[in-house]
Amino acid sequence: MSDPSKATPEPFRVPDGDLDDLASTLAKTIAEVRQHGVILDRLGSEPLSTPQPTADTSTAGAAGAEKADAPASVFILALGGEAYAVELAALRDWVNHLFLPVYGREISTTRPWCDQWHEHPEAVARLHALWLAWQQLTAAEAGLSSPSTWHRDHLDQALVHLRAPDGPFAACTTSPTRPNHRVLATPAPDLTGATR
């Protein structure tokens, strides 16, 4: 009888039709792992314990202390420096590996898109808000109808604004053979205090 530990394993062959499914599953898993990394980074940066109010602290003072100890906004436009870069990298993974392959659709002058979407502040803000809602509403504890709610209340509305002919990508050329990227100018605030 031969020794089973010395047996050469048979090669494993995945049918060609299943490769796309495996690639999609792998991309989704990578995006989820990165999201977990972002969450762990956030948890690691939060204080370990919150200070307990003393017995002589007034209610108003305690409320003010709670606001000061509350975590900063998770919205990407409220972040800066390294936190913004980490969040943008995680958002980019979600957009490139899940959002665009599923919801990207054809690019046209009536439905523009820009490959450099991350340089359009409005697009970053809307996609990040969409991603935050997706994280919340696709979690197992969110309930069975939550994905439908995400599509109706978040995705559909975001796509209307992002892909509008006068939206954030309106100045970007839609031709893949002649790409042109241009961020539209926004009205500058009047910092002099002059009124008209």
Secondary structure, DSSP 8 states (H G I E B T S, - for coil): ---GGG---------HHHHHHHHHHHHHHHHHHHHHHHHHHHHHHS-SS-----TT--HHHHHHHHHHHS----SGGG--HHHHHHHHHHHHHHIIIIIHHHH-----SSS---TTGGG-HHHHHHHHHHHHHHHHHTSGGG-TTHHHHIIIIIIHHHHHHHTSTTSTTTTSB--TTS-B----------TT----
